[in-house]
Each structure stands twice: as structure tokens, then as C-alpha cells.
Amino acid sequence: MKPRNVVLMAVFMAFCCGYVAADPKHHQKTYIVHVDKAVKPSVFPNHLDWYETSMRSISESTYMLYAYDKVMHGFSTRLTVEEAGLLEKQPGIISVQEEVIYELHTTRSPEFLGLERSDMMMLYESGSGGDVIVGVVDTGVWPVSKSLDDTGFGPVPSLWKGECESGTGFNVTSCNKKLIGARYFSRAYEAAYGPIDESLESNSPMDDDGHGTHTSTTAAGSAVTGASLFGFAKGKARGMAPRARLAVYKACWLGGCFGSDILAAIEKAVIDGVNVLSLSIGGMLSDYPNDVVAFGAFKAVSHGIFVSCSAGNSGPTPQSLSNVAPWIATVGAGTLDRNFPAYVTLGNGKKLSGVSLYSGKPLPDSMIPLVFAGNISNTTAGRLCVPGSLPQGRVTGKIVMCERGLNSRVQKGMVVKAAGGAGMILANTDTFGEELVADTHLIPSSAIGQRAGDEIKRYIASDHNPTAMITSGGTQLGIQPSPVLAAFSSRGPNPLTPEILKPDFIAPGVNILAGWTNKVGPTGLTEDPRRTEFNIVSGTSMSCPHVSGLAALLKEAHPEWSPAAIKSALMTTAYSTYKTGEGLQDVATGMPSTPFDHGAGHVNPVSALDPGLVYDASADDYLSFLCALNYSTNSIKMFTGGSSTCTTGKKYRVEDLNYPSFSVPLMTASGEGGGSKATNIVKYTRTLTNVGPPETYKVSILSNTRAVKITVEPEELTFVEKNEKKVYTVTFTASSMDSGTSSFGRLVWSGGKYVVSSPIAFSWV
């Protein structure tokens, strides 16, 4: 049976079973069932009948949510824990996994990335990019966004197999030659929570949240002149690949992004024919076989689709990364050279700089009383301005200083407003340091760093009548240094596979202007009556679609490149220093960031279009990587569909995955950790593919430690034709160090105009 018919039959069976009404929710959970397709009993005419019989033999009341064929072989269903255990014992069942719920990782970008250069503009004006399709798995899309205008677009690519599904507020005509596909996936969500409440969210591809519209238009939005958020960041807004087509797959709802729905969305994206897939979502880190995004992305990459994911917003905590599979492009967040200053002037004359996107009526141009919430609240969390923490009458007409934490930044302002406050100063604690994130507050506000917050508290304590005023500075450009690494951007080392350096790179993810939905205000609060066509948002959710769009540009320029080649081009041309030679700054520490923070560095798409050499890899290479991790046969079959397993007797090494960076765990002084315990020697093998003209490349090593000797063999590579491959080996000979020690370096191949750079990270663990 064709995959399309399998999925349609699954829809029919789920419908006819009346699954929402019959579901005993307090007993059943959703499980994803991986099946060895090759062992289907001949008595069944097709796999769907086999799946159905397997389910019914365990439970007469169960039903199928989705049948999968491209991203995996199997189905998702509702079972009790006991039933799941029984099903897993049946012949042909590889695994039965409980579903995981994932969460969202929440104009000037093109100029900042160099995409407004004349040579790049010629690429856009020639109509390039029109055959590349970017798929986005998120909260849906606002279809009438100006960023989805299809003026000048030609016919939809002939190979496109997608659809524009209709539903609440969304119909077939909502799509056009720019937005060529829109689908929604809610069966797992509704199985857990019941039918969608259409008074709260749309049972359709319609975006009720804004996140999906923002990520989609960041990746591939059409150019819109005069775009702004209430006058902030005014200018031309456009995605990274403005001529690419968009296809949206709504799998995220008010209750989260359910694994079965995500997997169904990826399945459809593969069938539909997207070239790039963008997922700004993440969950608790788990082994690759237990991560829906990881094995869904594996199959997408196997079909030639570039997959980018957000690294997560749990920085600056070490080892806080999500989406670390080597076949995924894992994207951290940096800043632009743009800011939205909001100044705080104290009664003692001291002027402090913060940020804000407040656009309403300003405070009087005079000093007004200032209080610290922690001094006037009777609750232990009073300093955080949580609902109900500010006594009525104590803050009326005053500016209130609150501290970050526990509740949302914009909600704190609403708490101050509800208590009668006139304005808010939002101060960072040591958790957030000096990172400043601008928000569309509903009262006059300024977000300030920890040092400024401490200074204001000292002033309040020393003055019997403290006062302050808040003034807006509008939009400020040319901020230096830039970019800097965002404090919230999740960090390495890779907690799952320390031999693979993650994140891969960083991209703009702070104060990003892009399209927004009309279903909710810019703050996302129900109390916010404002509506806007564009919004400014921060997070690795924003940096991820930047890379998705850049991958679309590279795919258009080099349609023969694999997903790994595209990622390699972006990694080996990324920069990790400013023009001054100083390292990229980490806003969390004020010190240079490291490859554990920024990966290969900040993406440089202009250079990535012509990288000279690439580190290529195929699905077979990634399978060998999985074999090196000594997963069980059943776990490997989850990725292969049961068609193959690891070769008995063959030696697989994680170090030999052809990755464009090097992460080297080493032996500690106590004799633990990676490498040979006798000599502490580690070897990594790499293969370079020539994608440029004939050239001879020579290697050079940059390192900040004498504890590791690095040798490369051979030291010179000559390429005489395109697509020629050359192999080299790197040997790391290290002294033992104390656990927790780390150091960094770079391996660089230089030839002619090309510089192919790979970061090296050493960690003694």
C-alpha cells in the first residue's frame, strides 16, 4: 500500500473508532511503536493490517493515531503501561516508547550577515531560490502576513506533493505561490487533552501563538519595506532566503509539541518534498533512539533534507544542550549590532542604560518616587513581582524595581500596573548577569543588568526619598562588539556524545524582527489588546530559522550538495573572532566564549557559498556512528527500518565520523576519561572533498595549551579536480590534567583564497 493511502486509512480508522470519547485518559498513554517491517507475516496483505491486528490482540479499545513509513516503520497508539509491555513482546515489534512532549525554544539580520551585498542581491533579483522549499515544524502560520506575499513568484515547483489543509479560519486559498503548503497534526495532543477548544486555539494550520509565523518568516519571508514593531527596528524585513518557498507543519499547541504529532509532521514533510526542515523545539535530553526529533531527523537527512534545530535556551549552564545528534545542525544564539536602549536616571544624577520596546505614553520628564519590590512586599517572592505580591497603595504612582525570575518579564510589568505602579525597572540577578533582552512591555519599563540593579538597590537604601525617571532611546545601530554570545544560549560540552562538538555554530537570535500573527498581542499575554504585523523576539528559536534559510540559499546555489556538505560549509567558514582579533564575547561572563559555547563560531553565509573544501557524510556514515555507540540491535533497527544492522566484527569508532569539528575527551590525572590510558593518545580520521578549483592546501594548528601535542598526517593535500576526496589523520597526544580542565584550538587547511577552519575542544573528564 502506498504511504499516502496508509496514512489516510489511519485517519479513517481513528475517526471511526471515536477515539476521543472512548479514551480512558487516566489509564492510557500514547506510545510510539517501532516495527521491523521486513518480518511482516505473509498472511497480512499490507503493513497497516498487521499493525491493526497487533494492537487489537492487546486491547480492543485502543486505536491508531498515526501510521509511519518514511521517518520510521510503525505507528503510534494509546495503551496502558501493561498493554505496552505486552505489545513489546510480540514478534516483529522493535520497541514501544512512551511519547515525549517537547517545547518551543523561545529586519537587521540580512545586513548583519552580509546578505545585502551586491553579489548576494543579484542572486535574489535573478529569481534564485524559487525551487527550494523550507519546511517549518512549529505552531502554524498567519497566512495573510505581508512576509508571505508571492508577488513575482513563478509556478509552484513541479515535484511538490504537499497540500494546503483547511480548518478553522484557514482554507485552501490561504496558501499561494510563496506559502505552498500548510498542514496540522493534533491527534496525539487531542488524545491527551481531549478535543481542541476552538475558543482558545484554531483546529487548523492557523498560528494562534506567533512563534511559527516568526520562525517561518525569519527563514524565508518575502521582503517587506517599512516593517517595524511600533516604530522600533524600522526598515526592510525579509527572511534569509526570501525567494524560497515555505511549507508549514503545525505540531505545537497550547499544551506543547507531542512526539507523535512531530513525527507525523516530519513524515509528511519528507513525502511532500521539502529541501530544508526547521525545528525550533526541544525536550529533555535522551539517547538518540529515544529522541523523536533525532530519529525523525535521521530519516529526513537520509532523504537529502537539511535539518536545523535550536540548541536550547538553558544557558549559560554547561551541558545544557538539546538536539545534539550529529546529523542535525544545532544552532546557538548571538546578538545583532542593534539595540533598543531605555535609560534609567536616578535622583542622584546617575544614568544607567537598559533596554525596552515599550511604545506607549511615556512617563513625565521629571523624577518620580522609586521603590524596590523586595522592600515593600510581604511575600518571600515579592522582589520578583509575581501576581499578588505587591500591596495595593504601596506603589501607586511610583517606579517599581523588580527582579527577573519565576514569572515572565512582561507579566511583572502587569503586576506593577495592577498595583498602581507607574513604571518598572527589571533587574537581572546573577543567574542572568548582564544579558539584556528587550520586551514589548505594557507600562514604561527598562530591563537592566545585574550590576546596574545592584547599584539601584544601594541608592534606594542610602536615600530617604529615592526617585528615578525612564526614557526611551529608540533604535540604536552599530553596537559593538557584535555579535556576542547570548547568555541564554545552551552550552556544551555535548552531554550525550562528548566526541561530537555541539553546538555547531551560532546565528542571530536576540531581538529579531519577523512576522507575527494577528491572533495574539506581541507579549503573548491575554491581557495584551495590541496587534502587530511584526514582532521582536529572542531565543535559539530565532537563530535556528536563520540557519534554515541560509541552508536554502546554499542548496539553491549548490543543488548537488548533501545536508552534511551544507553544514560543513557553514561551519568551516564561521568566524570566532572580531576584526580586532579578539575572541567572540560571552555576555554571561564578559570573557571570550569558547567552542563549547559557540561551536565553530558565528555563521558567515557569503563565505559559505564558496568554502573550497567540505567534510561530507552520508546516512551510512551516521549509521556507523550509531554502531560505534554500541546500541542494541533493536535500537539500530529503529534507524534503519530493520533493513540492516551493524556488521559483526567490524570496529566502529565515533572519532572517525567525518565531522567538521573536533571534540576530544581526554584522560584525567586520576586515570579516568577518554583516550588510551597508557599513553593518552587519540586519533581522529577525516575526509575532505574538493568543491572548488584545483588547489594545494597546507595545514596549520592553533592551540592555547601545551598539554596536547597535535600532529596531522599528511600536512599537505593537493586536489586536481572537483569532488576529489583526500583523507588525513589527526593524532592528539595529551598529558593528564585535573578533571574539569578544558582548552581549545583550531585546525586550518589553507590554499589560495580558501581557509577551511575547524575548532578543537579538549576536555579532561
N, C-alpha and C positions, 0 to 999 in steps of 0.2 A: 504494500500500500504506500502511496506517495506520502511524504511528510506532511504536506498541506492537509490531505484527507485524514491523516491520523489525528492532527490537532483539531480539525473540525469535528470529528467523531467524538473526541474527548469533550469538546464543548457541549455536544448534544447529550452525551451520557450524564455529564454533570448537571445539565439543566433538567433532564427528565427524572433524575433521582430526587429532585427537590432538596438539594443538599443543605441549604441554609436552615430551613425549617426543621430538618430531621437531625441536625448535628448536636450530639450531647457534648457541648463545649467543655464542660468541666472534666470530661474523661479523655477526649480525643485531642491529639496534636497533629500538626502537619509534618509529614516525613517525605524526604526525597529518596526514592528507591532507584539505585543503580543496578542495571541488569546486564548480564553477559548475553548480548544479542545473538552470538554465534551458536548458543546451545538451545535455541527455541525448539521445543518438541514439534515434530512434523505434523502432529495431529491438529495443530492450530494453523489456520490459513494465513494469519498475519500476527505481528507482534502485539497489536492492540488487544486482540482476543486473548492472547497469552497473559498480558498484564491484567486484564479484567478478571480472568479466571483465578489468577494468583491472589488478587485482592479478595474476591468473593469466597475463596476457600478459607480465608482467615476471618472475614467479617461480612455478613450480609448487609449491614447498614452503611458500609463505607462507600466511597465514591472517588473518582479520579478528578483531580484538579487540572493537571496538565500531563500530556504525553510529550516526551522529548526525543528527538532523533539526531539533531545536529550538534548540540553542545554536550550531550550525553545520551546514552541509551537507557530509557527507563521512564519513570513517571513520578508524580507527587500525589499523595493521598492523605486522608485523615484516618488515624489509627490511635488506639490506646497504646500505652507502653508495652503491655503484654502482647497485643496483636503485632506490634512492630517486631518484637523478639521472635515470634512465631514465623513471620514473613521472612525474616533474615535467614532462617534455617532452610528455606525452600531451595530446591535446585535452580541454578541459574541466577540467583539473587547475589549480587556482589556486596552490596551494603545497603543499610537502611539508616538514613541520617535524619536526626531531628532538625527541622528548619531553624535557621538563624535569622533574626531581624537586624537589618543594617540601618544606618542613619546617614543623613546628609552631612557633609563636611562644610558647614557654612562658616573710554574715548581716547585716554592718552596712551594706552598700551601700544598701538601700532607705531606711533612716533618713537616711543621709548625703545622699541625693539628694532628700529631701523627699517620698518616696513613702509615708510613714506619716502624712501629713497627713490630717485627717478627710475632706476633699473627695476625696482620692485613694482612701482606704479605702472610701468609698461607691461608687466606681467598681468596685472589686474585688467588694464584697459584693453588688452588683447582678447579678453574673454576667458582667459585661462582659469581653470578650476571648476568649470561648469559641469564636468563629468565626474568629479569626486564627490562622494556622498558621506557626510558626517552624521553618524547616529549618536543620539544622546539619551541615556537611560537616567531618568530624573522624575520631576513632579509634573511633567507635561509642558504645555506651551500656551502662551497667549497669542492666538493666531492672527490678530489684527495689528500686532506690533509693527511699527514702521521699519523695524530692523528685518522684517520678513518680506519686504517689498521685492517683487520679482521683475521689476522693470528691466528690460534688456536681457533677460534670461532666455535661452533657447529652449527647445523641447526637452522634456524630462528624458534622461538617459534611457536608451532602449533596453538595457539589461536590468533596469529597476523592476523589482517584483513586489514592492511594498504597496500599502493601501493607506487611505485616509479614513479611519473608522469614525463613525458618527456616534453621538451620545449627547448628554446634557450640554446644551449650549455650543455644540460642536458638530459640524456635518461635513460632508464630502467637499463642499465648496470652501471650507475653511483652509484647505490646502491650495497651493499654487505651484508655480514652477521653481520657487525657492524652497518652500516647505512642502516637500514632495511626499511625505509620509507621516502619519501620526497614529499611534496605537496605544491602548491602555490595558493593563494587566492587574486584576484585583481579586482573583479567585482565592488566593491564599489569605489576603487581607480580610476579605469578607468571611472566609471560613473561620477566622479567629474572632472577628468583632461583629459579625452579622452584616446585613445589607448596608451599603453606603448610605449615610444620612445626607441626602442631597440638599438639605438646608445648610450644610456645613462644607461640603465638597462635591465636585462635579463627577458624575459617573461617566467619564469621557476623557479624551486627551487634554481637556482644558486644564490650565495651570491655575490652581487656587492659592498657591504658595508664593510664586515668584521666582523660586530657586531655579526651576527648569528653564524658564524663559531667559533668565540671566545667564546661565551656563551655555545654553544653545546659541544665544546671540553673541556671547563672548567668542565662541569658537568660529561661527560662520555667519554672523549678522551682516546684512547689507549696510552700505554706508548711509548714514543719516546726518545731514548738516543741521547745525543749531541745536544739537542734543544737549541736555543738561538735567541735573536734579535740582529743581527750584533755583536755577541760576548757577549752581556750583558745577565746575568742570565743563563749562560751556565750550562746544566745538563740534567737530565731526566724530561721531561714534560709529565704529564698524568692527566686525569680528576679524579674527586673524586671517580667515580665508573667506573674504566677502563674496566671492563668486562660486563657492562650493554650495552644494545642495544640502538641505537639512532633513533629517528624519528623527522624530521624537518618539520615545517609548516610555510611557508613564507607568512606572512601577513603584513609585514612592507616594505615600498617602499621609494623612494626619497621624496615623499610628505607626508610621515607619515604612521601611522598604523590606518586604518579606522575601526570603530567599527563593521560594518557588516562583514568585512573580518576576524577580530579577532574572532568574534562569530562563523563564519563558520569554522575557524581553530580549535577552541575548540570542536565544534560539531564533526568534523572528528576525532580528537584525541580520543574522548570518544568512537566513533564507532570502530576505529582501534584497541583499546585495550591497550593504554599506561597505565603505573602504576604511573608515575610521570609527572607533567606538569610544565614547567618553563617559566615564562613570565617576561622578564626584560623590561617592558614598564609601562607607567603610563600617566595619564592625570589630568585635573582639578578635584579636589575632589568633589564628589557629593553623594547624598543619594544612598544607596545600590540598590534600584530599577532602578536608572538612570545610573548605572555604569555597562557597558557591561562586564568588567572583573569580577566584583563582582558576577553578577548573572550567568555568564558563569562558573566561578569557583565553585559556589554553586552546580550546576548540576554535574560538574566533581567530586567534593568531594562526592556528593551523590552516584556516581558510584564507589566509593572507590579509587579515584585518588588523590594523594597528590599534592597540588598546591602551588608553591612558587612564590613570586613576589618581585621585588625590591621596597625598601622603598622610593626611590627618591633621587635626588642629590641637594636638595634645602636647605640643612643645611648651617650654624648652626641655621637658623631661627626656632624658636619654632612653633609647629603645622604645619609643612611643609610636612607632610607625604602623601604618596599615598598608595593605596591598603591596607586599614585598616580593611577590613571585617574579622571577627574572624575565618572564615573557611579557610582563606589564611594565609600561613606562610610569614610574612612581614620581609624582610631582610635588615638590615643596613650594613654599611661597616666599616671595620677596616683595619689596616696595617699588613704586614708581618714583619719578622725580617730581611728584606733585603732592601738595599738602593743602589742608583746609584749616588754617590757623584760627583759633579763638583765644583771645588774650584775657588773662585774669590780672587785674591791677588791684593790689592790696592798699589798705588805708595808710600803710607806712611808706607808700611810694614804690614798692617793689612790683615789677611787671613780670608775669610768668606766662609762658607760651603753652597752649594746649591745642586741641582740635575739636571741631564740631561741624555738623551740617544743619544746624538749626537755621530756619529761614523765616521765622515768624516775626512778630513785633519785638523789637529789641528792648532791653532794659533801659531805664533812664541813663542819660550820660552823666551820672553822678554816683557817689558812693552810697551803698545801702548796707544794712546790717548783715553780718556773716556769722553763721554758726556751723559747728561740726556735729553731724547727726549722732555720733557716738557720745557726745556730751549731754544731749538733751533727751535721748531715748531711754526708756525703762527696760528695754529688752536686750538680751545678750547680742542679738544680731542687729542692733539699732544702727550701728555705723554703716551697715550695708544697705540701708533704706529699703528693706523688704516691706511688703504690704502690711499695714497696721502698726509699723514700728515707730512712726513719728506722731507724737501727741498733738492733737488739734490745739491751735493757738500758740504753740511754741515757735513755729517757723513762719508765721504769717508775714508776708511782705519781705522775707529775708532770702538771701542766697544760702543754700544748704550744701555743705561738702559731704558727699557720700563716698564710700569705698567700693571698689569692684569686688564681685564675688556673689555666689549663690543664685541671684536672680539676674535677668537680662539688664543690660546697661540702659536701654531706653525705658524699661519699666521703672527703674529707680527714679527717673525724672517724673513719671506719672505719680509715683508715691509722694514725691515732694510737692507736686502740684495739688494733689488731693488734700494734703495737709495745709495748704495755703501758701506754700513757698513760692517765691518769685523766680528763682533760678537755681541751677545746680552746678557744682564743681564735682566732677567724678575723678577721684584719685586712685591711681594704681597702688596695689600692695606689692610686697616683694615677690609675689607669685608672677606678676605681670611686668615688673620692672619699669623700663622707660618706653615700652611699646604703646603707641597711641593709635587708636582706631576710631575713626570719625563715624558718628551715627546721626540719623535724622531725628534728633530729639524734638519733643513736643513743647518743651519750655527752654528758655535761654540756658545754654549749658556750655561747659568746656571740659574735655577729658584731658587730664594732666598725668605726668609720670610720677613715679614714687617719690623722687627727690623733691619735686615741687609740692607734692601732697604733704610730705613731712615738714617742709618749710611753712606751709599754710597752718598746719596744726601748731607749730611753735609760735607763730604770730598770734593765733587765736588765744593761746594760753598766756601770752605776755601782754595782751591789750584788753582793757576793761570794756572797750566798745569797738570790737573788730568790725571792719567794713571792707567791701570789695565792689568791683564792677566787672562785667563781662562784655567784651566787644568782639565782633566778628572781623576776621581778616580776609574773607572771601576765598578765592582760589589762588594759590601760590605755586608757581612753576620753577623749575631749575633747582630743586632741592638737592643738596649734596651733603654727604656722599649718597649715591644711589646706584644700584639698588642696595638695600640692606636686608639681611635675613629677618623675616618676621619671627617674633618670639613664639607665636602660637604654632608655627610650622613644626610638625612632628620630626623627631630626630632619630638617627641611628645610634649605635650600630644595629645592624639587622638582627632582630631578636630571634628569628627563625632559622636563617642560614647565614651565619656570620661571614662566610666566604664570598657572599654577594653584597657589594656595596649598595646601600639604599639610603636616602632617596637617589634617584638617577640624576636629577637636576632641579633647579628652582625656576619659577616663572612669575610674572606679576600676579599678586594675589591680595594686595592691600588697597582698599579704596578704589575698586574697579567699577567704572560706569558701564552699564549694559542695559538691555531691555528688561522690562518688568511687566507684571500682569496688572490688569485693572480690577482684579478680584480682591485685592488686599492693599493696604497702605504700605509705605516704604519701611515702616518699623515692623510690620507683621502683626502688630497688636490689634485686637478687635476694637479698641477704643480710638484707633487712628482713622479719622474720616478722610484723610488726604489720599489722592490718587495721582500717579505719575507714570509717564511712559518709560522713564529710565530710573534706575536706582544705583546707588553706590554701595557695594557690599564687599566684605573681606572674608578670606578663608582660603584654604587649599582647594576648596570647591571652585574658586575662581581661577586659580593657577592651572588646574587640570585642563579646562577647556582652552586655555591659551595654547597649550601643547597640542591638544587635539586639532585645533585649527592650523597650527604650524605643520603638523604631520600631513594635513590635507594639502598644504602648499607643496611640500616635498613630494608627496605622492603624485601630484599633477605634473611637477617638473620631471620626476623620475618614476614613471608608472611601473617600471620593472623592479623597483626596489622592494625588498621584503620588509615586514614590520621591524625586524631586527636591524636592518640596514638604515632605516629611517631613524630609529632610536640612536644608533651608533653615530650617525651624522650630527644629531643634536647634542650628543654627549661629548664627542671629541672636539667639537668647535666651541663648546661653552667656555665662558671665562670665569675665573675665580679671583681675579684681582682688578682693581681700578686702573685707570690710565697712569696713576701715580706709581703703580707697582705694589701698593698696599693691598692686603687681602680683603675680600668682602667682609663687611662688618656684620656682626650678630647683634641685633638691637637688644637682645636679652642680657648680654654681658658687656656690650660696648667694646668687645675684643673681636679679632678676626674670627670668622666662622671656619669650620673645618669640613672636610669631605663627609664626615658623619652627619653634618648639618645641611650642606648644600649639594652633596653628591659631586658630580662633575663640575658644577658651577651654574651660572645663570645662562639660559639659552640665548643663542645668537643666531637667529634664523638666516640671516644673509650669508654668513659663512657656512651654515649647514647645507645650503643649496649646492655647494661645491666643496666637499670635505676632503677630496683626494683619495682617502682610503676609508674603508668601513670594516667593522667586525660583524660579520653576518652569522646568522644562526637559523636553524630550521626546527620544525616540530620534533624531528628525531633527536636533535641536539638537546632540546628541553626534556625529552623523554629519558635520554641518557643521564641528564642531571637528576631526574627523579629516581632513577635506578641507583645512582650514587648515594642517595639518602637512605637506601635500604628499606624502602617502604614494602609492605606486603604485596603479594601477587594481586590480591583483590584491589588494593589501593592503586596499583599501576593500571589495572584494567579499567578503572574509573576514567582515566585519561585517554586510554586507547580504545575504549568501547569493547574491550575483550578480544581485540584482534591480535594483540601481541603482548609479550611480557619481556622482562629483562633477560638477556642471554646468560645462561648458567656458565660460570667460569670466567666470564669477561670481567675485567677490572674497570669499574667506573669511578671517575674522580670529579668531585664538584669543582675542583680547581681548573679543570680543563674545559668547562663551559666557556664558549667564546664570547666573553663579556667585555665591554669596552672600558671597564674599570677593574681595580684590584683591591680586594679587602683580604687582609692576611692576619688571621688569628694565630698567635704565637704562644710558645711555652713560657710560663711564668717562672719566677725564681724558685718556686716550690716544686717545679717539675710537672705542672699540670698545663693543659691547654693544647693548642694545635701544633703541628709540625712533628718532626722526628725528635723524640725525647733525648736520643743520644747526641745528635748534632744540631737539632733545631734548624733543619733545612727544609724549605718548602719550595716546590716547583710548580709554576703555572704555565700552561701552554696556550698560545693564542694563534689565530689565523687572520691575516689581513687580506682584504680583497680590494683590488685597484678599481676605482670608479672614475679616475681622472686620466690625464695623459701619461705617457711613459715617463717614469721618473725614478731616481735613486733616492732612497730615504736612509738617513742615519739616525741612530737612537741616541738620546741623552737622558740622563737621570737627574732629577732634582729631589733632594731629601733633606729633612730637618733633623735627622738622627744619625748618629754614628753606630747605633746599636744594631743596625741591619745593613749588611753588605748586599748590594743588588747587582747581579750580572745578567746580561742579555746575550743570547746566542741565536742567530748571528747578530752583529751590531749594525749590519748594513743590508738593506733589501732593495733589489732592483726589479722594477716592473716594466715590461716592454709592451704589454698590451692590456686592453681593458678587460676587467673581470678575472685577471690573473690572480692567483692566490699564493701567499707565502706564509710559512709557519715560523714562529720564533718561540723560544722558551725563556722564561724569567726565573732565576733562582734567587731566593731570599735566604740568606744565612744570617741568623739572628742570635744575639746574646740574650740570656734570660733577664727578665725585668720583673718588677713587682706587679702584681695583679692590678688592673685598672689603668696601667700606663698605656698611652697611645701616642703615635707620631704619624707624620704624613709626608707624602712626596708626590712626584709626578714622573711618568714615563712618557717621553715625547719622541715621535718619529717626525723628522723634518726633511722635506725635499722640495726644492723650488719654492713656490709661493705657499706650499701647504705645511701646516703644523697640526699633527694629529696627536692630541694630548689625552692621556688617561690618568686619573687620580689614583693614588695609592694610599691606603689606610692600614696602619699596623695597630693591632690591639693585643696586649698581653692579658690573657683571661684565665 
